[in-house]
Amino acid sequence: MPSIPQGHRFDIVPDWVCEILSPGTARKDRVVKMPIYARHGVAHLWLVDPLERTLGAYDLYQGSWRVIGLFEEADQVRVAPFEALEVPLSDLWLDGEEEPTPEVEGR
């Protein structure tokens, strides 16, 4: 980016967007945001679901999203726009024994 934008809006369309899904946002991310990203010409979109331990990768093809990869659990992922980099999905998930600890003021 030539300069850091003021506020939360961007004037430059990113090449890639990654949404981290949660039960409260998954529907909005898929039904509302995906068409907006397509309309504005975002080239690549990843949807990461930490509860299901999945990654869905999409690219924009003739104005619509096309699935270019569906991955899960411990897959080793090489997918656009980062196909030069291998991402072990297992690095993204908690192992089941670790639970995030809430920050407590005064600790």
Buried (B, 14 or more C-beta within 10 A) or exposed (E): EEEEEEEEEEEEEBEBBEBEBEEEEBEEBBEEBBEEBBEEEBBBBBBBBEEEBBBBBBBBEEEEBEEBBEBEEEBEBEBBEBEEEEBEBEEEBEEEEEEEEEEEEEE
